[in-house]
Amino acid sequence: MTSFNRSTSRRLKKLTQIPSVWEGDRRPLSSPNQHSNSEEKGECILWVDYSQGVVRGMDVVASDVGPEAIVRTLMRAMEHPHSPARPARPQRIVVKDREIQFYLRGVLQDLDIAIDYAPELPLIDELFRGFADILDSQTPDLPPQYAQILREKAFAIWQAAPWEFLEEQQILSIEINKWDVGTLYASVMGMLGMEYGILFYRSEDSLKQFRTAVLQDEESTEHLEEAFLKQDCLFLTFESADEDEDEDDDEESDLADLPLSEIDPTFGNIHPLEGLRSVLYDEEALVIFVAIESLIRFIRDHRRHLHEDIFPTLSRRYRISLPQSEESIKSVAVTVSTMPQLAAELEEMAGFGDDDEEIDNLNSANFQSLQDDLIPEDSFLSLGVVSWEMLDHLRKGVTYHKAGEIKQVGDGLPVILIQTSRPKAKTVIERIEAAGGLRAICFNPGADPFDGDRYDLGLLQTQNGELFLFGEFLDEDPIHVEARKKWNQRCKNTKGYCGLIIAKGLTGASRGNPQLRDMMALFETRSLSPKDLGIGTLQLMPQLKLE
């Protein structure tokens, strides 16, 4: 058995011993009327002076913490008690747990304190009854009768991952016409890999007002918070179940990389007069259940169409059976529809259409041929990101071609890095400059008609309209799939801006990891989608030809 150091015992014995009886106990933090697992909430350790009727020490500990915890709390109750008590040690301690009694007798044997047992502890019993009343009066985050089914539906949405193909401005209307709710407007968050969830706006006006406020006050944290609290919506968001996990901005912190067991859904309500509330009441729980279930079905039925570059016009009616409740109705008819016109309006508000003319100019270029002789065959190639801080240094130290004013949003500028030998790097730079510079970077689908393989082809387009192949990647390569996902997210963040870095040092110590001193040129440019490029699927033959 662990015992006090002799110096500790001497220190405690110097405390004034008062003619008081103290009660001590540890009990689960739960109420008999609650169905939650008490182990999740831990246990409360209490030490009270029964003679004076005051709490001298209290701690909350995990349920699996050993008996040492009750001694630690007792030490604080003696040396650093809660006000108005003063430091002291009692003449007598009473507990209602035989194991605690025997443990304390061994530990406190040098302190001249009597350790007794009693089947009841009047003052502590009264305090814990008060704790139980407080717990019973607390409103749970979700109505108990709907909590399990709502969590199940939340995980179903997480696995459906609508943020992989729906952007925040691509709104889905969910017509319910029940519980004083007409139509909800669902906005999916998560395509940028930052926050995952779905906002269910109660009106189209609330959605537009929030978007307008955010666009006007992007740099003001205070105004953004005010705009956030003025929304009128229900929400489902996802967080890491590990609250102690460090939050940082690197790719490893992406919630989508975590297993399902480490994902925690949160429901709630935002209203201008209520603010943020992470609690749902009965009717709200039914509304969000119906909204999520209808959304799950709509995604299941139209996933292929929703993946298309153009936000399609779709509508589907469902009858949703309600979970057991006091409601007299058993099911609700719901209509889910896409809103392409609203999506276009929101895109226009955000300035997404500012570069349409430039893209049209790109599409009108004459694509004479696709060449594969610009990038040397033995080059090292990677898709990555350059931090904004490093980008400033890079612009000052290399051959630099600017594409426009790039807003610094996200973790940096997405870049394609080509590393080769110094002479070959110089040749690549000269050829791009001779062609007028770099106009765009694009990933375009390719197919091999002989073996059926499908490819993601990396293309560089120069200002004179020529296309150059810089990489062939199998569609099924998981490393490339993940790299492309991050590339797309970053390009959306920068409104399409990206870059090409040409570096030397392929045969040196920095092979595969070029340093700033190895980088010879930076071409800032735009990222184009296959639709923007408009050349269709490329067939891989002995010579690449346009379809």
C-alpha positions in Angstrom: 0.0 0.0 0.0 1.3 3.5 -0.9 1.9 5.7 2.2 2.9 9.3 2.8 6.5 10.4 2.8 7.7 11.1 6.3 8.1 14.8 5.4 4.5 14.9 4.2 3.2 13.2 7.4 5.1 15.7 9.5 3.7 18.6 7.5 0.1 17.3 7.9 0.6 16.7 11.6 1.5 20.4 12.1 -2.0 21.3 11.0 -4.4 22.3 13.9 -6.5 19.3 14.8 -10.1 20.4 15.3 -12.9 18.5 17.1 -14.8 17.9 14.0 -16.3 14.9 12.2 -15.7 14.8 8.4 -17.7 12.7 5.9 -16.0 11.4 2.7 -17.2 9.4 -0.3 -16.9 9.0 -4.1 -20.0 8.3 -6.2 -20.9 8.3 -9.9 -22.0 11.6 -11.5 -25.4 10.4 -12.6 -29.0 10.4 -11.7 -31.1 7.2 -11.2 -33.6 8.7 -13.8 -30.9 9.1 -16.5 -30.1 6.3 -18.9 -26.6 7.6 -19.8 -23.5 5.6 -19.0 -22.2 7.0 -15.6 -18.6 5.9 -16.5 -18.5 8.5 -19.3 -19.2 11.3 -16.7 -16.9 10.0 -14.1 -17.2 10.1 -10.3 -17.4 12.9 -7.7 -15.2 12.8 -4.6 -16.6 14.8 -1.7 -15.1 15.7 1.8 -17.4 17.7 4.1 -17.2 18.9 7.6 -20.4 17.5 9.2 -19.9 19.5 12.4 -19.8 22.9 10.5 -21.9 21.9 7.5 -19.4 23.0 4.9 -17.8 21.3 1.8 -14.0 21.3 2.4 -12.9 19.5 -0.8 -14.4 18.2 -4.1 -13.0 16.6 -7.2 -14.3 14.9 -10.3 -12.3 11.9 -11.5 -12.6 9.1 -14.1 -14.3 6.0 -12.8 -11.2 3.8 -13.2 -9.0 6.1 -11.1 -7.7 4.2 -8.0 -8.3 4.9 -4.3 -5.4 7.3 -4.2 -7.7 10.0 -5.6 -9.8 10.2 -2.5 -6.6 10.7 -0.4 -5.5 13.5 -2.8 -8.8 15.3 -2.3 -8.6 14.8 1.4 -5.2 16.4 1.5 -6.5 19.5 -0.2 -9.5 19.5 2.1 -7.0 19.7 5.0 -4.4 22.0 3.6 -6.3 24.1 1.0 -10.0 23.8 1.9 -12.8 25.6 0.1 -13.8 28.9 1.7 -14.8 29.7 4.4 -13.1 26.7 6.0 -9.5 27.1 7.3 -6.6 24.6 7.1 -7.0 21.8 9.7 -7.2 18.1 10.2 -10.2 16.4 11.8 -10.3 14.2 14.8 -12.6 11.7 13.1 -13.5 10.6 9.6 -16.6 8.7 8.6 -17.1 6.8 5.3 -19.7 4.3 4.1 -17.5 2.1 2.0 -15.6 -0.6 3.9 -12.8 -0.7 1.3 -12.2 3.0 1.6 -12.3 2.7 5.4 -9.5 0.1 5.5 -7.5 1.9 2.8 -7.6 5.2 4.7 -6.7 3.5 8.0 -3.5 2.3 6.4 -2.6 5.6 4.7 -3.5 7.9 7.6 -2.2 5.8 10.5 0.4 8.4 11.5 -2.0 11.4 11.6 -4.0 10.5 14.7 -7.3 10.5 12.9 -10.0 7.9 13.7 -11.5 6.3 10.6 -15.0 4.9 11.2 -17.7 3.3 9.1 -21.4 4.4 8.9 -24.1 3.0 6.6 -25.4 6.5 5.9 -23.7 9.9 5.5 -26.4 12.5 6.1 -24.7 15.6 4.7 -23.1 13.9 1.7 -26.4 12.0 1.0 -28.2 15.3 0.9 -25.6 16.9 -1.4 -25.7 14.1 -3.9 -29.6 14.2 -3.9 -29.2 17.8 -4.9 -26.8 16.9 -7.6 -29.2 14.3 -8.9 -32.1 16.9 -9.0 -29.9 19.2 -11.0 -29.0 16.4 -13.5 -32.7 15.5 -13.8 -33.6 19.1 -14.5 -31.1 19.4 -17.4 -32.4 19.2 -20.9 -30.6 16.5 -22.8 -28.9 17.4 -26.1 -31.4 15.2 -28.0 -34.8 13.9 -26.9 -34.1 10.4 -25.4 -36.7 8.7 -27.7 -34.9 10.1 -30.8 -31.3 10.2 -29.8 -30.2 6.8 -31.1 -32.0 7.0 -34.5 -30.7 10.6 -35.1 -27.1 9.4 -34.4 -27.6 6.5 -36.8 -28.9 8.9 -39.5 -26.0 11.2 -38.9 -23.5 8.4 -39.4 -25.3 7.4 -42.6 -24.9 10.9 -43.9 -21.2 10.9 -42.9 -20.7 7.7 -44.9 -22.6 9.1 -47.9 -20.2 12.1 -47.8 -22.3 14.6 -49.9 -19.4 17.1 -49.5 -17.4 15.1 -52.0 -19.7 16.3 -54.9 -21.9 19.1 -53.5 -20.5 22.6 -52.8 -21.9 24.9 -50.2 -23.8 27.1 -52.7 -25.4 24.0 -54.4 -28.6 24.1 -52.3 -31.2 21.3 -52.0 -34.7 22.3 -51.0 -36.6 19.9 -48.6 -40.3 20.6 -48.6 -41.8 19.2 -45.4 -44.9 21.2 -44.5 -45.2 19.9 -41.0 -44.5 21.1 -37.5 -44.7 24.8 -38.7 -41.9 24.2 -41.1 -42.6 24.7 -44.8 -39.3 24.2 -46.8 -35.8 23.7 -45.5 -32.8 24.8 -47.6 -29.9 22.4 -47.1 -26.3 23.7 -47.6 -23.6 21.0 -47.4 -20.2 21.9 -45.8 -17.0 20.0 -46.2 -15.7 20.2 -49.7 -12.7 22.2 -48.6 -11.9 19.6 -45.9 -12.4 22.1 -43.1 -15.8 21.8 -41.4 -18.2 19.0 -42.2 -21.9 19.2 -41.8 -25.2 20.3 -43.2 -27.1 23.6 -42.4 -30.9 23.4 -42.8 -32.0 27.0 -43.3 -35.7 27.7 -42.5 -35.9 30.3 -45.3 -34.1 31.3 -48.5 -33.8 34.8 -47.2 -31.8 33.7 -44.1 -29.4 31.8 -46.3 -28.8 34.7 -48.6 -28.4 37.2 -45.8 -25.8 35.1 -44.2 -23.8 34.7 -47.4 -24.0 38.4 -48.1 -22.8 39.3 -44.6 -19.9 36.8 -44.8 -18.8 38.2 -48.2 -18.9 41.8 -46.9 -17.1 41.1 -43.7 -14.6 38.3 -44.5 -11.8 39.9 -42.5 -13.8 40.9 -39.4 -14.1 38.1 -36.8 -16.6 40.2 -34.8 -18.9 40.8 -37.7 -18.6 37.2 -38.8 -19.7 36.0 -35.4 -22.6 38.4 -35.4 -23.6 37.2 -38.9 -23.3 33.6 -37.8 -25.7 34.1 -34.8 -28.3 35.8 -37.1 -28.8 32.6 -39.1 -32.1 30.8 -38.8 -31.4 27.2 -39.3 -31.1 23.7 -37.8 -27.7 22.0 -38.1 -25.8 18.8 -38.1 -22.0 19.1 -37.7 -19.3 16.5 -37.2 -16.3 16.8 -34.9 -13.5 14.6 -33.6 -14.7 12.4 -30.7 -11.3 13.1 -29.0 -11.7 16.5 -27.5 -8.1 16.6 -26.3 -6.7 16.1 -29.9 -4.6 19.1 -30.9 -6.2 21.2 -33.5 -3.8 22.4 -36.3 -4.0 23.3 -39.9 -2.0 20.4 -41.5 -3.6 17.7 -43.6 -3.4 15.1 -40.9 -6.2 17.0 -39.0 -8.7 16.4 -41.8 -11.8 14.8 -40.1 -12.3 12.7 -43.2 -9.1 10.8 -42.5 -10.5 9.5 -39.1 -12.3 6.2 -38.7 -16.0 6.3 -38.0 -15.5 5.4 -34.4 -13.7 8.7 -33.9 -16.4 10.9 -35.4 -19.0 12.6 -33.2 -22.1 14.2 -34.7 -23.6 17.3 -33.1 -27.1 18.7 -33.6 -28.5 22.1 -32.8 -30.4 25.2 -33.7 -29.4 28.8 -34.6 -31.8 31.7 -34.4 -31.3 35.5 -34.3 -33.2 35.7 -31.0 -31.9 32.5 -29.4 -28.4 32.4 -30.7 -26.6 29.0 -30.9 -28.2 26.1 -29.0 -26.8 22.6 -29.1 -30.1 21.1 -28.0 -33.0 19.8 -30.0 -36.5 19.7 -28.7 -39.1 17.1 -29.8 -40.5 18.8 -32.9 -37.0 20.0 -34.0 -35.7 16.4 -33.6 -38.5 15.1 -35.9 -37.9 17.9 -38.5 -34.2 17.2 -38.7 -34.8 13.4 -38.7 -37.1 13.8 -41.7 -34.7 16.2 -43.5 -31.7 13.9 -43.0 -33.6 10.7 -44.0 -35.0 12.3 -47.2 -31.5 13.7 -48.0 -29.9 10.3 -47.6 -32.5 8.8 -50.1 -32.0 11.6 -52.6 -28.2 11.2 -52.6 -28.6 7.4 -53.0 -31.0 7.9 -56.0 -29.1 10.7 -57.7 -25.4 10.4 -56.7 -24.2 9.9 -60.3 -26.1 13.0 -61.5 -24.9 15.1 -58.6 -21.3 14.3 -59.5 -21.7 16.1 -62.9 -19.9 19.4 -63.5 -23.2 21.2 -64.1 -25.6 21.2 -61.0 -28.6 19.4 -62.5 -32.3 20.0 -62.1 -33.6 17.1 -60.1 -36.7 16.5 -57.9 -37.9 13.4 -56.0 -40.8 12.8 -53.6 -40.5 10.5 -50.6 -42.7 9.2 -47.8 -40.7 9.2 -44.6 -41.9 6.9 -41.7 -41.5 8.6 -38.3 -39.8 7.0 -35.4 -42.1 6.1 -32.5 -43.4 9.2 -30.8 -46.5 10.9 -29.4 -47.3 12.2 -32.8 -50.6 10.8 -34.2 -49.2 10.7 -37.7 -47.0 7.8 -38.8 -45.3 9.3 -41.9 -44.6 12.5 -43.8 -44.5 13.2 -47.5 -41.3 15.1 -48.4 -40.1 16.6 -51.7 -36.4 17.1 -52.3 -35.2 19.2 -55.2 -32.0 20.8 -56.5 -31.9 24.5 -56.9 -29.6 25.4 -59.8 -30.9 28.9 -60.2 -30.3 29.7 -56.5 -26.8 28.1 -56.8 -26.0 30.3 -59.8 -27.2 33.4 -57.8 -25.0 32.5 -54.8 -22.0 31.9 -57.1 -22.5 35.3 -58.7 -22.7 36.9 -55.2 -19.3 35.2 -54.4 -17.8 36.4 -57.6 -17.3 32.9 -59.0 -18.3 34.1 -62.5 -15.7 36.9 -62.7 -13.3 34.7 -64.7 -15.9 33.3 -67.2 -14.7 35.5 -70.0 -11.1 34.3 -69.4 -12.2 30.6 -69.5 -14.2 31.2 -72.7 -11.1 32.6 -74.2 -9.2 29.5 -73.2 -11.9 27.3 -74.8 -11.7 29.1 -78.0 -8.0 28.4 -78.4 -6.9 26.1 -81.2 -5.6 22.9 -79.7 -3.3 21.8 -82.5 -1.7 18.8 -80.7 -0.9 17.2 -77.4 2.8 17.0 -76.9 4.7 14.9 -74.3 8.2 16.2 -74.9 8.3 19.2 -72.6 8.9 17.4 -69.3 11.9 15.1 -69.2 11.0 11.4 -68.7 13.2 10.9 -65.6 11.8 14.0 -63.7 10.5 13.9 -60.2 6.8 15.0 -60.0 4.6 15.9 -57.1 1.3 17.6 -56.3 1.5 19.7 -53.2 1.2 23.1 -51.6 3.6 26.0 -51.0 2.8 27.9 -47.8 2.0 31.6 -48.2 5.1 32.6 -46.3 7.4 30.4 -48.4 5.6 31.7 -51.6 6.7 35.3 -50.7 10.4 34.1 -50.5 10.0 32.0 -53.7 8.7 35.0 -55.7 11.8 37.0 -54.8 14.4 34.3 -55.6 13.3 32.6 -58.9 12.2 33.4 -62.4 8.6 34.5 -61.5 5.5 34.8 -63.7 2.5 36.3 -62.0 -1.0 35.3 -62.9 -3.1 37.8 -60.9 -3.9 38.9 -57.4 -4.2 35.7 -55.3 -6.1 35.9 -52.1 -4.3 34.0 -49.3 -7.0 31.6 -48.2 -6.2 28.1 -46.9 -2.8 26.6 -46.2 -1.1 27.9 -49.3 -0.9 27.9 -53.1 -1.5 24.4 -54.7 1.5 23.6 -57.0 2.8 21.0 -59.4 6.5 20.6 -58.8 8.8 19.2 -61.5 12.4 18.4 -60.4 15.0 17.6 -63.1 18.6 18.4 -63.8 19.7 22.0 -64.0 20.3 22.0 -67.9 16.9 20.3 -68.5 15.1 22.6 -66.0 16.5 25.6 -67.9 15.3 24.1 -71.2 11.7 23.6 -69.8 11.6 27.2 -68.5 12.8 28.6 -71.8 10.2 26.6 -73.8 7.3 27.7 -71.6 8.5 31.3 -71.9 8.9 31.0 -75.7 5.3 29.8 -75.9 4.1 33.0 -74.1 4.1 31.6 -70.6 1.8 29.2 -68.8 -1.9 29.6 -69.3 -3.4 26.8 -67.3 -3.0 23.5 -65.5 -5.6 20.8 -66.0 -6.3 17.2 -65.1 -8.2 15.5 -67.9 -9.6 12.0 -68.2 -7.8 9.5 -70.4 -8.5 5.9 -71.4 -6.5 3.0 -72.8 -8.8 1.2 -75.3 -6.6 -1.9 -75.3 -6.6 -2.9 -71.6 -9.5 -0.8 -70.4 -7.5 1.2 -67.9 -8.6 4.8 -67.1 -6.2 7.6 -66.4 -6.0 11.1 -64.9 -3.8 13.0 -67.3 -1.9 16.1 -66.0 -1.7 18.7 -68.7 0.0 22.1 -69.1 -1.4 24.6 -71.5 0.8 27.5 -72.7 -0.5 30.9 -73.9 -0.2 29.9 -77.6 -2.7 27.1 -77.1 -0.3 24.2 -77.0 -1.0 21.3 -74.6 1.8 19.4 -72.9 1.5 16.1 -70.9 3.3 16.2 -67.6 1.9 13.1 -65.9 -0.2 9.9 -66.4 -1.9 8.6 -63.2 -4.1 5.6 -62.9 -7.6 6.4 -61.7 -7.4 3.6 -59.1 -4.1 4.8 -57.6 -5.1 5.7 -54.0 -2.1 8.0 -53.4 -3.0 10.0 -56.5 -6.7 10.0 -55.7 -5.9 11.5 -52.3 -3.5 14.0 -53.8 -6.0 15.1 -56.4 -8.7 15.5 -53.7 -6.4 17.9 -51.8 -5.5 19.7 -55.1 -9.1 20.3 -55.9 -9.9 21.6 -52.4 -7.0 24.0 -52.4 -7.8 25.3 -55.9 -11.4 26.0 -54.8 -9.9 27.8 -51.8 -7.8 30.0 -54.1 -10.6 30.6 -56.6 -8.7 28.5 -59.2 -5.2 29.9 -58.8 -2.3 27.4 -58.7 1.3 27.2 -59.8 4.1 25.2 -61.5 7.5 25.1 -59.9 10.5 24.0 -61.9 13.4 22.8 -59.8 16.9 21.4 -60.2 18.8 18.9 -58.1 17.4 15.6 -59.4 20.7 13.7 -58.9 21.8 15.5 -55.7 21.1 15.2 -52.0 17.8 17.0 -52.4 16.4 14.5 -54.9 12.6 14.2 -54.3 12.7 17.0 -51.7 14.0 20.2 -53.4 14.9 23.1 -51.2 14.3 26.8 -51.9 17.8 27.1 -53.4 17.0 24.3 -55.9 13.9 26.1 -57.3 14.5 27.9 -60.5 11.1 29.1 -61.7 7.5 29.7 -60.5 4.7 30.0 -63.0 1.5 31.2 -61.4 -1.5 30.2 -63.4 -5.1 28.9 -63.3 -6.6 25.5 -62.8 -9.1 24.3 -65.3 -11.6 21.5 -65.0 -12.0 19.0 -67.9 -15.3 20.8 -68.8 -13.5 24.1 -69.0 -10.8 22.6 -71.2 -13.4 21.1 -73.4 -11.4 18.4 -75.2 -13.2 15.3 -74.0 -11.6 12.0 -73.0 -8.1 11.4 -74.5 -7.5 7.9 -76.0 -4.1 6.5 -75.2 -2.7 5.1 -78.4 0.9 4.7 -79.6 0.5 8.5 -80.2 -2.0 10.5 -78.0 -4.8 11.8 -80.1 -7.8 14.0 -79.2 -11.1 12.2 -79.2 
